Amino acid sequence: MYKVINNIPVWGEPIEGAVSQIKNCAKNAAYCALMADHHPGYAVPIGGVVAYRDKISPSGVGYDISCGNKAVRLDIPAEEVRKNLHNIMDDIFHTISFGIGMKNKVCVDNSLFYDDPAWKIKAAKQQKELARSQLGTVGSGNHYVDLFVDEQDRIWIGVHFGSRGLGHRIATYFIKAGGGKDGMNVDPVLLSLKSALADDYIACMKLAGRYAYVGRDWVCRRVAQMLKANIQEEVHNNHNFAWKEKHFGEDLWVIRKGATPAFDGQRSFVGGSMGDISVIIEGVDSKESQKSLYSTVHGAGRVLSRTAAAGRRRGRRRQGGQISRRMMMDWLQEKNVMLRGAGTDESPHCYKRLPEILENHTETIKILHTLTPIGVAMAGENEYDPFKD
């Protein structure tokens, strides 16, 4: 179920700002597509899929390199979790580090700090100690640690976050080095694949991707340990990344910004808002899948900006927002979701409904499990997300 706008397949109801951005991307791309959860981003829309023959785009991948989702199924009885949910959510919120610039309360070591030659590249070398201190932290914005029950009343942990300060600083370095301009409606920074700058960027992007995966692995294991539970099944995927793939008979660098790879048989975890379902999905092969470059949504997609929802910032506070904390808490109470942290800019009111978004992609994915949230932990309401993506 998609429309074609300027030869670009667009799933869902077209949002003018995002469509305008993807049209601009198409001027220098081999192929573009827009997923149903699309909305405007920095230079490239969230939900945008952009494929290049001989270029790569640091602003296309974005500031939160390899932001992604991981879900793990546990062997702990759901009734035991429900009975102790208040204390469990307190433990998660105070054990896992949430917020801008936060460091982990414990030192997390990993082989990636020793065996990856990308650390020798200037853009990454300067960030190594920061990366060490932040490994296993979650950040702010729409990043979270959630507890779910599935259709069989089994417990899942779900997390969503990326490469933290490491990815942001790598992106900032290469966007500046590539001549990027600040602002939303600017041309994407393009690096020729024949350049040393592109080689360095790809190496650093892959390093940030590896870092993000290790961080999500650590948080899921840590929460499972807190629950004294074993991991029975896991699903791990990312977005905000570039992959070298073959489509329509040619090799392309495919950038998915807020879009999830969905090749035939590939499983992914896609999150909704804090008051809605999330899903475990699997990609299927179809003509429509080919049109999307085997991509799908990464979430529900915003309908209210952070400023519209929570108001304009006045120092550490916001004023004049459309969504009150009472409105948010009423929604969560009705859905029996226990919340720790979060501001009204992350209220369910700010997002589209995930089932409606998924309806647009029924020809490209199938739903394996429906996850209903019972506990949500996010950065506190006085935190903010400085990223434009």
Secondary structure, 3 states (H helix, E strand, C coil): CEEEECCEEEECCCCHHHHHHHHHHHCCCCEEEEEEEEECCCCCCEEEEEEECCEECHHHHCCCCCCEEEEEEEEEEHHHHHHCHHHHHHHHHHHCCECCCCCCCCCCCCCHHHHCHHHHCHHHHCCHHHHHHHCCCCECCCCEEEEEECCCCEEEEEEEECCHHHHHHHHHHHHHHCCCCCCCCCCCCCEECCCHHHHHHHHHHHHHHHHHHHHHHHHHHHHHHHCCCCEEEEEEEECCEEEEEEECCEEEEEEEECEEECCECCEEEECCCCCCCEEEEEECCCHHHHHCCCEEECCCCECCCHHHHHEEEECCEEEECCCCHHHHHHHHHHCCCEEEEECHHHCHHHECCHHHHHHCCCCCEEEEEEEEEEEEEEEECCCCCCCCC
